[in-house]
Amino acid sequence: MIKRGASFAKINLFLYVTSKREDGYHNLYSLMTQIDLWDDIYIDFSQKELSIACDHPDVPSDESNLAYRAAVLFYHLFKKKSCEKKGLSIEIKKRIPPGGGLGGGSSNAATILTILNNYYKRPFSKAELMKIGLSLGADVPFFIFGSPAIAKGVGERLEKVPNLRPYHLVLCDPGIAASTANVYKNIDFRLTLNQKYNMNTGLNIPLRGQEFDVRDQMHNDLEESACRLYPEIKETKEEMELLLQRRVVMTGSGSSLFALFSARENANKGYERLLRKWARSKRKIFLSSFK
């Protein structure tokens, strides 16, 4: 039996780094939403051994792959519930650019956990599955959560934002993979102190009733660090803003950048403009929308 899953990307509509923790990680305050850019994942349950393959050269097809590790962890905990481990093969058809701050690896892991949990008739609750996911990566619980959310802590404390105004977006992968560890390591906290976010009260986000329009709240504390480390990100951002005539923001720890559009027609025009301009460059352009 083969099961297929769509493993969606995410963007950070705003991301504030509120403090550095004693364990070396950072506390965040971020609004994340999934977008309709996805990897296809195929799981064949008829196999005797656990294996993984991916069609992207920069994604490992071995035991270090986060989706593989998710399957190993699931079966390890599943076995403790007196269930027999079975072999399977995982195949990932990659569309989400690796190292782009779009959460592709975390999404793959969350998709594997969700598919396996459903296949075996939900031995774990959603909360338990999110806890399992957290041990694999800070973004994994968000993809299991499955809704636009405010993320706090390292990203594991999630609060649903049900009334987020939907947008279309033009997304650009500058053609480089940013190192999350290096971007966080090089944060200049002096440059994040004048942010609009109030650490005591947070942003004024209506959780019920009126629609929340995020356009005026878009921000990323990691952008300055990423642009210093990777000049290609800064150059791409400046060119996008000039060509699209609107604000462009980096997602996650980089390197992908996006601009929001209310109308699909205008997003299409912006997408085509970038395609024409960068036809021979290593930059990749995507047209997407909030999922």
C-alpha positions as CSV (number, residue, x, y, z in Angstrom):
1,M,0.0,0.0,0.0
2,I,1.3,3.5,-1.0
3,K,0.2,6.6,0.8
4,R,0.8,10.1,-0.6
5,G,1.1,13.2,1.6
6,A,1.4,16.9,0.7
7,S,4.1,18.5,2.8
8,F,3.5,22.2,2.8
9,A,6.0,25.1,3.3
10,K,5.5,27.9,5.8
11,I,6.4,31.6,6.0
12,N,7.1,33.8,9.1
13,L,4.9,36.9,8.6
14,F,6.7,38.4,11.5
15,L,9.5,37.1,13.7
16,Y,10.9,38.7,16.8
17,V,13.9,37.3,18.8
18,T,13.0,38.2,22.3
19,S,15.9,36.7,24.2
20,K,18.7,34.2,24.3
21,R,18.1,31.1,26.4
22,E,20.6,29.4,28.8
23,D,20.5,26.3,26.6
24,G,21.9,28.4,23.6
25,Y,18.6,28.6,21.8
26,H,16.5,31.7,21.3
27,N,13.0,32.7,22.5
28,L,10.8,33.9,19.6
29,Y,7.5,35.6,19.0
30,S,6.4,34.8,15.5
31,L,3.3,34.5,13.3
32,M,3.5,31.5,10.9
33,T,1.2,30.3,8.2
34,Q,1.4,27.5,5.8
35,I,1.5,28.3,2.1
36,D,0.5,26.2,-0.9
37,L,4.0,25.3,-2.0
38,W,4.6,21.7,-1.1
39,D,6.7,18.6,-1.4
40,D,5.1,15.3,-2.4
41,I,5.8,12.4,-0.1
42,Y,5.1,8.8,-0.9
43,I,5.2,6.0,1.7
44,D,5.2,2.4,0.6
45,F,4.1,0.2,3.5
46,S,4.8,-3.1,1.7
47,Q,8.6,-2.9,2.2
48,K,10.6,-5.0,4.7
49,E,13.2,-2.3,5.5
50,L,13.0,1.4,6.3
51,S,14.5,3.5,3.5
52,I,14.3,7.0,2.1
53,A,15.0,8.7,-1.2
54,C,14.8,12.3,-2.3
55,D,15.2,13.8,-5.8
56,H,17.0,16.9,-4.6
57,P,20.9,16.7,-4.6
58,D,21.2,18.9,-1.4
59,V,18.8,16.7,0.6
60,P,20.3,13.6,2.2
61,S,18.8,10.2,1.3
62,D,20.1,8.5,4.4
63,E,19.6,8.2,8.1
64,S,20.3,11.9,8.7
65,N,17.2,13.0,6.8
66,L,14.7,14.5,9.2
67,A,11.8,12.5,7.6
68,Y,13.7,9.3,8.1
69,R,14.5,10.2,11.7
70,A,10.7,10.9,12.2
71,A,9.8,7.4,11.0
72,V,12.5,5.8,13.3
73,L,11.2,7.8,16.3
74,F,7.6,7.0,15.6
75,Y,8.3,3.3,15.4
76,H,10.4,3.4,18.5
77,L,7.6,4.9,20.5
78,F,5.0,2.9,18.7
79,K,6.7,-0.4,19.7
80,K,6.5,0.7,23.3
81,K,2.7,0.7,22.9
82,S,3.0,-3.1,22.1
83,C,2.8,-2.6,18.4
84,E,5.0,-4.4,15.9
85,K,7.5,-2.4,13.8
86,K,7.1,-2.7,10.0
87,G,9.3,-1.7,7.1
88,L,8.5,1.1,4.7
89,S,10.1,3.2,2.0
90,I,9.8,7.0,1.9
91,E,10.2,9.0,-1.4
92,I,10.3,12.8,-1.3
93,K,9.6,14.8,-4.5
94,K,11.1,18.2,-3.5
95,R,9.7,21.5,-4.5
96,I,10.4,23.5,-1.3
97,P,14.0,25.0,-1.6
98,P,16.2,23.5,1.1
99,G,17.8,26.0,3.5
100,G,15.4,28.7,2.5
101,G,13.6,29.3,5.9
102,L,10.5,27.7,4.6
103,G,10.5,24.7,7.0
104,G,10.7,22.0,4.3
105,G,12.6,19.5,6.4
106,S,10.4,20.1,9.4
107,S,7.3,19.8,7.3
108,N,8.5,16.5,5.8
109,A,9.0,15.1,9.3
110,A,5.6,16.3,10.5
111,T,4.0,14.8,7.4
112,I,5.6,11.4,8.1
113,L,4.5,11.5,11.7
114,T,0.9,12.4,10.7
115,I,0.7,9.8,7.9
116,L,2.0,7.0,10.2
117,N,-0.2,8.0,13.1
118,N,-3.3,7.9,10.8
119,Y,-2.2,4.6,9.2
120,Y,-2.0,2.9,12.6
121,K,-5.3,4.3,13.7
122,R,-4.0,7.2,15.8
123,P,-2.1,5.6,18.7
124,F,-0.9,9.1,19.6
125,S,-3.1,12.1,20.3
126,K,-2.4,15.4,18.4
127,A,-0.7,16.8,21.5
128,E,1.4,13.7,21.9
129,L,2.4,13.8,18.2
130,M,3.4,17.5,18.5
131,K,5.6,16.6,21.5
132,I,7.2,13.9,19.5
133,G,7.8,16.4,16.7
134,L,9.4,18.9,19.0
135,S,12.2,16.4,19.7
136,L,13.0,16.5,16.0
137,G,12.9,20.3,15.5
138,A,11.3,23.5,16.8
139,D,9.1,24.0,13.7
140,V,7.7,20.4,13.5
141,P,4.9,20.9,16.0
142,F,3.6,23.9,13.9
143,F,3.1,21.7,10.9
144,I,1.2,19.1,12.9
145,F,-0.8,21.9,14.5
146,G,-2.0,22.7,11.0
147,S,-3.3,26.3,11.4
148,P,-1.9,29.9,11.3
149,A,-0.4,30.4,14.7
150,I,1.6,32.7,17.0
151,A,4.7,30.7,18.1
152,K,6.4,31.5,21.3
153,G,9.4,29.9,23.2
154,V,11.6,28.2,20.6
155,G,8.5,27.9,18.5
156,E,6.7,25.1,20.4
157,R,4.1,27.2,22.2
158,L,1.4,27.7,19.6
159,E,-1.7,29.9,19.7
160,K,-4.2,29.6,16.8
161,V,-4.9,32.8,14.7
162,P,-8.2,31.8,13.0
163,N,-8.9,35.1,11.3
164,L,-5.7,35.9,9.4
165,R,-6.5,37.8,6.2
166,P,-5.4,35.7,3.2
167,Y,-2.9,36.9,0.7
168,H,-1.2,35.8,-2.5
169,L,2.5,36.0,-2.5
170,V,5.5,36.1,-4.8
171,L,8.3,34.1,-3.2
172,C,12.0,34.1,-4.2
173,D,14.8,31.6,-3.4
174,P,18.0,33.6,-4.0
175,G,19.8,30.4,-4.8
176,I,21.8,30.1,-1.6
177,A,21.1,28.1,1.5
178,A,21.4,30.1,4.8
179,S,22.8,28.4,7.9
180,T,20.3,28.8,10.7
181,A,23.0,28.4,13.3
182,N,25.2,31.1,11.8
183,V,22.3,33.5,11.3
184,Y,21.2,33.2,15.0
185,K,24.8,33.4,16.2
186,N,25.4,36.7,14.4
187,I,22.3,38.5,15.7
188,D,23.1,42.0,16.9
189,F,20.6,42.5,19.7
190,R,21.3,46.2,19.7
191,L,19.4,46.3,16.4
192,T,16.4,44.5,17.7
193,L,15.7,46.7,20.8
194,N,13.8,49.4,18.8
195,Q,11.3,47.0,17.4
196,K,7.5,47.7,17.4
197,Y,6.8,44.5,19.3
198,N,6.2,45.1,23.0
199,M,7.6,42.1,24.9
200,N,5.1,42.6,27.7
201,T,1.9,43.0,25.7
202,G,2.7,41.5,22.3
203,L,1.1,42.7,19.1
204,N,-2.5,43.7,19.0
205,I,-3.8,40.6,17.2
206,P,-7.6,40.0,17.4
207,L,-8.1,36.3,18.1
208,R,-11.8,36.5,17.6
209,G,-14.1,38.6,15.4
210,Q,-12.5,41.0,13.0
211,E,-10.0,39.9,10.4
212,F,-6.3,40.4,11.1
213,D,-4.4,42.1,8.4
214,V,-0.7,41.4,8.8
215,R,0.8,43.7,6.1
216,D,1.8,46.5,8.5
217,Q,3.2,44.1,11.0
218,M,5.6,42.2,8.8
219,H,9.1,42.1,10.3
220,N,12.0,39.7,10.8
221,D,14.7,40.3,13.4
222,L,17.0,37.7,11.7
223,E,17.0,39.6,8.4
224,E,19.8,42.0,9.3
225,S,22.1,39.1,10.4
226,A,21.3,37.0,7.3
227,C,21.9,40.0,4.9
228,R,25.3,40.6,6.5
229,L,26.3,37.0,6.2
230,Y,24.8,36.5,2.7
231,P,25.0,39.6,0.5
232,E,22.9,37.7,-2.1
233,I,19.9,37.9,0.2
234,K,20.2,41.7,0.6
235,E,20.8,42.2,-3.2
236,T,17.7,40.0,-4.0
237,K,15.6,41.8,-1.5
238,E,16.5,45.3,-2.8
239,E,15.9,44.2,-6.4
240,M,12.5,42.6,-5.5
241,E,11.3,45.8,-3.8
242,L,12.3,47.8,-6.8
243,L,10.6,45.5,-9.3
244,L,7.5,44.7,-7.3
245,Q,7.1,48.2,-5.8
246,R,6.2,46.8,-2.3
247,R,7.7,45.6,0.9
248,V,9.7,42.4,0.8
249,V,10.5,40.4,3.9
250,M,12.7,37.4,4.6
251,T,11.1,34.3,6.1
252,G,12.7,32.3,9.0
253,S,16.5,32.5,9.2
254,G,16.6,32.9,5.4
255,S,17.2,32.8,2.6
256,S,13.8,33.0,0.9
257,L,12.0,36.4,0.5
258,F,8.4,37.2,-0.1
259,A,6.0,40.0,-1.0
260,L,2.2,40.0,-0.4
261,F,-0.5,40.9,-2.9
262,S,-4.3,41.2,-2.3
263,A,-5.2,40.4,-5.9
264,R,-4.1,37.3,-7.7
265,E,-3.8,39.2,-10.9
266,N,-1.3,41.6,-9.4
267,A,0.7,38.7,-7.9
268,N,0.7,37.1,-11.3
269,K,2.1,40.3,-12.9
270,G,4.8,40.5,-10.2
271,Y,5.7,36.9,-10.7
272,E,6.1,37.3,-14.4
273,R,8.1,40.4,-14.0
274,L,10.7,38.6,-11.8
275,L,10.7,35.6,-14.1
276,R,11.6,37.8,-17.1
277,K,14.2,39.8,-15.2
278,W,15.9,36.7,-13.6
279,A,15.4,34.2,-16.4
280,R,19.2,33.4,-16.5
281,S,20.0,33.7,-12.8
282,K,20.1,31.0,-10.1
283,R,17.2,32.6,-8.4
284,K,13.9,30.7,-8.3
285,I,10.5,32.3,-8.3
286,F,7.3,30.9,-6.9
287,L,3.7,32.1,-7.0
288,S,1.8,31.0,-3.9
289,S,-0.9,31.9,-1.4
290,F,-1.8,31.3,2.3
291,K,-3.0,27.7,2.5
